[in-house]
Amino acid sequence: MKQLSDRSKLFTESRIREMTILSNKYGAINLSQGFPEFDPPHELKSALEAQSKTAHHQYAPNWGIDDLRMAIAEKQSRGFGFDVKPDEVLVTVGSTEGMISTMMAVLDPGDKVIIFSPYYNSYALNAAIVGAEPIFVSLKGKDYKFDETELEDAFRQGAKALILCNPSNPCGKVYTKDELEVIARLAKQYDAYVFTDEVYEHIIYGDNKHINLASLPGMFERTVTCTSLSKTYSLTGWRLGYVTAPFEILEQIRKFHDVFTVCAPTPLQYSAVCALRFGDEYYAELKKVYTAKKERFIKALDDLDIAHNEPQGTYFVLTDISKYGYKSDLEFAKLLVKEYGIAGVPGFCFFKENENRYIRFRFAKNDETLDEVARRFERLENDRIHGRIRPESTN
Ligand SMILES: Cc1ncc(COP(=O)(O)O)c(C=O)c1O
């Protein structure tokens, strides 16, 4: 038999998926993969039920159905602060498909693309598919700041685009207006595109404010905004996302969307229209719910002196596992699943730098589940105090 493609060798099984498989095998609580443990709002479930009795069972228009694109355009207009037209919106199969279709449309093999590290690993895989070369720029310190000179240096190397995950998975950073202005200034100066991933735009804590990069002066024309219904409405399985961009760019992205998917699922598109029309109170409640979960989870860590970062957005926390003495975060993550029934993701898969002292946990869980996780962490901490954790034997 002839060899399979060289391209397929660029990929290894995702660590997140691997941790989920391990978690299932050991019946652990899965805090690794990124989906909420609760249902979408009842309006969406009712709309879906009603759809089963309609005639919307065939292909939708490739761009997405008019009603949904109109509702998305209205929502984006509110966020961007100016009029976004339905023709500047493409409904995709999740933000995941939106991002790869965007990269296919804008980047050629050999083009350079800037990615902040730590990063959501699908960006590097997308770059590999497209044949683009990532230039990683580190986010440093407890606020995950980038160094302006380093960023400019990356643009100076001829980057054609930058990927901005805001709020950022895995570190929970929400970019400030000043930071976005620096990115915007450099993108304009060096004539680069920006692809944003804003799937956590409504999961924000405290006074942090999510600002759409496309809303900054002169940025709409060079920004492709990828986002999703997955996290905002707790329906990751519906696979609905959308891309907002100037028509001339979107027209090209659409061709790849067509080849990859034909269209997003028709009955789900019809069912989702109502969500895009939710008022401010829906997003305020979402923020309240996630703030309570974050505080519950972080209190459990603080009570046990387990060091962690302070997420400004998203539903992830990076915990620092240095005190357990493991040299390998992967080995520690396996110990957590097998012995303590908690699945997290070893941090090394999110970093370009040589980091292996973090485990990422997702706290989009019911309160009872979070309390059970706290009890399991307590047992871990007890074992550490009593010298029952022996990294040497597995490291
Ligand atoms: C940063 C980020 N972008 C995109 C996605 C996937 O979004 P979607 O379900 O819309 O494809 C995830 C899911 O975990 C994510 O964390």
The ligand as an SDF file (V2000), in Angstrom:
LIG
                    3D

 16 16  0  0  0  0  0  0  0  0999 V2000
  -10.4810   29.4120   21.7260 C   0  0  0  0  0  0  0  0  0  0  0  0
  -11.4590   28.4890   21.1120 C   0  0  0  0  0  0  0  0  0  0  0  0
  -11.8320   28.6940   19.8450 N   0  0  0  0  0  0  0  0  0  0  0  0
  -12.7200   27.8800   19.2290 C   0  0  0  0  0  0  0  0  0  0  0  0
  -13.2640   26.8020   19.8990 C   0  0  0  0  0  0  0  0  0  0  0  0
  -14.2420   25.9230   19.1830 C   0  0  0  0  0  0  0  0  0  0  0  0
  -15.4060   26.6430   18.9240 O   0  0  0  0  0  0  0  0  0  0  0  0
  -16.5870   26.0320   18.0710 P   0  0  0  0  0  0  0  0  0  0  0  0
  -17.3470   25.1000   18.9200 O   0  0  0  0  0  0  0  0  0  0  0  0
  -17.3840   27.2370   17.6790 O   0  0  0  0  0  0  0  0  0  0  0  0
  -15.9840   25.3740   16.8770 O   0  0  0  0  0  0  0  0  0  0  0  0
  -12.8960   26.5320   21.2150 C   0  0  0  0  0  0  0  0  0  0  0  0
  -13.4540   25.3630   21.9420 C   0  0  0  0  0  0  0  0  0  0  0  0
  -13.0030   24.9310   22.9550 O   0  0  0  0  0  0  0  0  0  0  0  0
  -11.9760   27.4020   21.8350 C   0  0  0  0  0  0  0  0  0  0  0  0
  -11.5920   27.1900   23.0980 O   0  0  0  0  0  0  0  0  0  0  0  0
  1  2  1  0
  2  3  1  0
  2 15  2  0
  3  4  2  0
  4  5  1  0
  5  6  1  0
  5 12  2  0
  6  7  1  0
  7  8  1  0
  8  9  2  0
  8 10  1  0
  8 11  1  0
 12 13  1  0
 12 15  1  0
 13 14  2  0
 15 16  1  0
M  END
$$$$
